[in-house]
Amino acid sequence: MKEARFTQTHSVFSMTCRVVVNIGARAEDIWHLLTDAKDFPRWNSTVTSIEGQIREGERLRLHVPATTRVFTPKVSGVVPNQRMHWTGGFAPLFKGVRSFALMPREDGSTDFAMEERFSGLMLPLAKGSLPDFGPIFERYANDLKNEAERVR
């Protein structure tokens, strides 16, 4: 798997976007990139800045290109070098949970998966205003792959 692969599924009250890519680097090295908030914008073109620390229980202030909106997910489910979740929104109206997972392979590479599940009563109304996540997720995963393999 050389390039990131994006998939999307949806129902009336939920939508899940997922990207998977194999990265020629150790999970520990990728984890370092994923949890260094200050350095994120240097290598990730989908993030302008992150305020806060990416660790269990922290609330981040995430700025992305093309909008002045500030996203404020809470970090949870942190298992270093394996997985974490960023959760935002207001359940049951609208909630987004972004999950990150690292799965080491025997050849020394790591499969990276990022998934975001949107759900809630307002999702049918909000779907039309959501961006096309395919290019954004693919760019995110490929940026991570390029940086992790560059510093290897």
Secondary structure, 3 states (H helix, E strand, C coil): CCCCEEEEEEECCEEEEEEEEEECCCHHHHHHHHCCHHHHHHHCCCCCEEECCCCCCCECEEECCCCCCEECCEEEEEECCCEEEEEEEECCCEEEEEEEEEEECCCCCEEEEEEEEEECCCHHHHHHHCCCHHHHHHHHHHHHHHHHHHHC
